[in-house]
Amino acid sequence: MDERKMHSTKAASAHHGTVGELTRGWQSWSEDHVDYQRRNPFSSEKPLTSHTRREDPTYGRPPEGSKTEQRGKDAHSHIGREVEELCLVIRSVGKRGQDGYVRITFKQLFDRYVTISNKVVGVLLRARKHGLVDFEGEMLWQGKDDGVVITLLE
């Protein structure tokens, strides 16, 4: 075999290897995508699993180990830290009553906490949901509810 033919054969072999790798990569991506679409409830593909029912413990929850599940855990952790910080602000700025509870008005808390976070009302609602604070009303509005007393329960 002359040198040109040998070089051409080696180049074709190397090129074929690269094309083969690309083909396998695309095939793998395609199979993963088809599998994902089968599990995606918004896809036109028929799902692999049947619909979950409300009684199912996985109902309304992201698939275990998914990025969505991790984002949810991260968000839960973040809001937990915000609630802790809110309680610290109430404890440091509020006044302790004779009953031992620390209290602060919404205006005092808003004025102090707004420099830390602009989500003070949402964090307050979360803290109340977990039994850490109490206040009257369903929602607090700046200006309208400035005099509402917030009690730290912990």
N, C-alpha and C positions, 0 to 999 in steps of 0.2 A: 504494500500500500504506500502510495507516495505521501509526502508530508502534508500537502494541502488537504487531501482527503481525510487523513487522520485528524487534523486540526478541526475540520468541519464536523466530523463524527463526534469528537469530544464536545464541541460547542453545542451541537444539537442535543446531546445527552444531558449536558448541564442545563440547557434551556428547558428540556422536557421535565427535569427534576423540579425546576422552579414552577412551571405550569402545573405540575402534579400537586405540589404543595399548595398553590393557590386554589386549585380545584377542591382539594380536601378541606381547606379552610372555609371556602364558601359553602361547601356541602354541610359542614359542621354548623356554621352559622344558620343556614337554612333550616336544618333540623331543629335547632334550638328555638328559632323564631316560630316555627310551626307549633312546637310544644307550648311556647309562651302564648300564642294566639288561642290555643285550645283552652288554656286556663284563664284567659282574659275575659271577664264577663261582658265587656263592651265589644268584643270581636264578633264578626258575623259567622265565624267558625263555630261548630257545635262543640260545647265544652266537654272535656273528658269526664269530669265529675258531675254528679247530679247537683242540683241546687241545694244549698244548706237550708235547714229549717231553723226557726227561732229557738227551738229546744237544743239544737246542736251547740256545744260549748265553743266551737270555732266560728259561729255565726257572727258576722260583722267585724271579724278580726282579719288582719292581713295574714298571708301564708307565713308559717313559721320559718324563720331564717331569711326572710325577704328584706330588701332595702326599706320597704315601707314599714315593716315591723321595727327595724332599727331606728328609723326616723321618729316613729312614735315613742319609742323608749327614750330617745335623746330629748324630745320635746317634753316628755313627762318629767325627766330629770331637771331640765331647765326651769320649768314652771315651779317645780318643788323648791329649787334654790330661790326663785323670786318670792315665793310665799314665806320662806324662812327669813329673807331679807326684810320683807314687809313687817313681820312679827318683831324683828329686831328694832326697826324704826319705831314702831308703836311703843315698844318697851322703853326705848331710850328717850322719846319725846313726850309720851303720854304721862299722865298722873295716876298714881296708885291710890285707889279709894280705900275707905275703911274696911271694905269687904275683901280687900286683897287683890282685886282685879285692876288692871291698868286700862285707862280709858283715854280716848283722844277724839276730837271732833273731826269730821270729814275734811273740813277746810284746813285744819292744822296738818293732818296727814297728807292731804293733796299738795299743799304748799311745800312740804318737806320732801315727800316721796317723788314728786313730779321731776325733780332733778335727777333721780335715779332711774325712773322708768315712766313712760307715758301711758302705761297700761294699768295704772293703780286700781281702777274699778274692776277690771277683769281679774286681777290678782286677789283683790278683796273678796270677790264672789267665790273664787276657788278656795280661799282660806276659810270662808264660811262653810262651804260645802264639806270641808274636812274637819269642821268643828273647832277651828282655831280662833275664830273671831265671831262676834255677833253684832248685828245692827238692825234697825227697823227698816222695813221696806224691801222691795225686790231689787231695786236698782238705785244707785246714787248718782246725782247730777250736780256738776260743779255749779255753784251759785245757788241753786234751788235747795240743795241738801247740805249746805255748809255747816249747819248746826247739828246734824245727826251725829250721835255719839257712837263710836265704834269701841267695843269692849274686847280686849284680848283675853281669851279663855284659858290659855295654857299657863 
